[in-house]
Amino acid sequence: MHPVQLFCWHFMAYPHLPEDFDEKYDTGWVTVPNSLWDSEKSRGLFQEYIDQLAYADELGFDGLVLNEHHQNIYGLMPSPNLIAAALTQRSSKAKICVLGNLLPLHINPLRVAEEYAMLDNMSNGRIIAGFAPGGGPENYNYDIPSVTSRERFWEAVDLVVRAWTDDGPFNHEGHYYPLRYVNPWPKPTQKPHPQIWIPGSRSASTLTEVAKRGYCYFLSSRSHGGETYKAREQFSKVLEDHGDSYQPYRMGILMSAYVSETDAQAKAECEEGVWYFLRNCLKGHLRKEGRQLTFGAGVPYIPAPAWKEFLKHSDPERSMLGDVNDWDELDKAQSIVVGSPETVHRKILDLIEKSQVGNLLIQFHLGNMPGELALKSQRLFATQVAPALREDSARVFAKAYPRMEETLAAAGAEA
């Protein structure tokens, strides 16, 4: 039986913005003044967020997810490895997925290899190692040339994996990271190395490189439906071209959920947090209103052909997730699922059936949502949604992938 894997993802948004933030400030990214940080109100904030993730481990979620962002109110984790280290001591069963370290921003990727290896030992082999090139403003903020970031990224990924698997010391004759001695201590607990996840936005080059290396692909999108299905089909074709085959655990998606006793109660309880997240945290990122700082000339790091294709199909007037005006529009985006356990189960199962994706990374805390509501939603999801979702998804996957058992066994044997 191979059910969907359910992860609890926390972005650790800044929840104490003034009520007039949307009117007074043009973005929540890069140039948002850090004078808005309220030290008194934020005292204990990280501990509260870590407590929510630790509770997800107690509830039986398959994994806990963190990520790296810089200079924004959307996510307060410029160093997710610090939070991961805390979680190694506050959790005992769930995988700890860092999705992911932005490799081009690190002077030497060997440091990332060492930190992940430490975390894998500290967690007794529970780390999922995510790597990302850094999208939008990160390279720009750190003054890292975006033109070469893809090449730097894949050289860094391969160096990290070799550092974990080859006995050292050895030298690395890399173009961007020439190293005389590669000899990290400690080595990871997991053999040959922790599972590796790579996020992407349907870039053909990313899909190809992920397929070549046998990693898990994470679709970096907040809206689902037809596009998620297309991404899975596209990845399946790329895998076939490289002598591999798709199975649900080769791909993951991000979504958000809030569960309460009834549909009406769920909307009433999470409404403030949802709209705080959409209006404030997505301003400058996935919202037309305000100063757009995660796209722009010189910022994209994707190859020229992919960028040309993006421009060909892009519409600067199209609405994004942060532009929705009501619950009906939000429901159509299939990004934030809100409702009773029955409603949430039905909607997520429908997404699983259509997307055939086996890793669901679910954000429960949204914007300025009170901690007790996030904990309540996690509890109701874990006790009243997850059991049936696991059972039903296992049937869906068994029917769609009758040879998945063999595929997974072969992958385990190769590892």
C-alpha positions, 0 to 999 in steps of 0.5 A: 500500500503506497498512499499519498505522503502528507507534509506540513509546510510552514513559511513563517510569515511576518504577522504583525504588519500595520492594518494600512500596510497595503495602502502605504507600502508597494511591496512585501519583498526586497525593499519593504522597510525592516523598520516595520519589524516589531521586536516586542510583538515578535518575541517568541514568534519563532518558538511558536512556529517551531511548536506548530511544526513539532505538533505536526510530527506528533500528529503523524504527518509524514514530513515537515517542510521549510524553505529559504527566503530573503528580505521579505515578509512572506517567509522569515527563514533566511537560514532554514537549516537553523530551524531544521536543527531545532526540529531535529530535537523537537521531532522524532518521526517525520522527515525534515524537508528543507526546500531548499538551500539556495546554492548559488548564494553560498560561496562554497556548496561544501558548507551546505553538504556539511550542514545537511550531513550534520542535520541528517545525523542529528535527526537519525536519517530524516533529512530530505535535502532540497536544492534551488537556484534562487528565484526572482530577487535572491540572486539580485539581492546578493549580487549574484549574476543570474546569467550563470546561476543555472550552471553554478547551481548544477555544478554545486548540486553534483559537488554536494552529492559527490561529497556525500558518496565518494570517499575523501579527500579528493579534489574537485576541478570545477569551473565555479567551485575549484576545490583542492580538498573535498573531505566532509566530516561527518557523512550523512546517515542515509546511504548513499545520501539523503533524498534530493528534491529540486523545485521548478516551474516547468522549465524544460532544462530543470525537468531534464536535469532532475530526470537525469539524476533521478531526483524528485521534482517539486512543482513550484506553483501555488495554483493547481488544476490543468497546469499541474496535470500538464507538468506531470505529463511533461515530467513523465515524458522527460523521464521516459526519454531518459529511460525512467518512468513516472511514479507519484513519489517523483513529484510534489506540489504545494497547497494550503488548507484550513479545516474546521467543523463546517465549511462556514466555520472554516471560512470564518475562522481563517478569513483574516489570515487568508486575506492578510496572506494574499494581500500583504505577503503576496504583494510584490510576488504573486499580485499585480498591485504594487511593485513587482520584485520577483520578476523583471529584466535581468532577474530571470535565471532560466535559459534564453529559449525558456525565457523567450517561451515564457514571454511568448505566453505571458500576459502582464494583465492576467490575474495572479493568486494575490488578485482574487477578490472572493472565495469563488475565485480562490476555490477555482485556483485550487491553491487554498482548500478551506472547509469541513473535513469532508469538503477538504478530503473531497477537494484534495482527493480530486486533485490527487486523482487528476494530478497523480502526485504523491507528495502533498506539501500543505501550508496550514498557517497563513499570514497572521493566523492565530497559532491556536487556529493553525494547530486546530486545523492541523489536528482536524486534518490529521485525525479526520482527513488524512486517514481516508485520504491515505486509504483512497489515494493508495487505491488511486495509485495502485490502479494507475500504477500497477507496477509501482511496487516493482519501480520502488523496489528497483529504486531502493535496490539501486540506492 
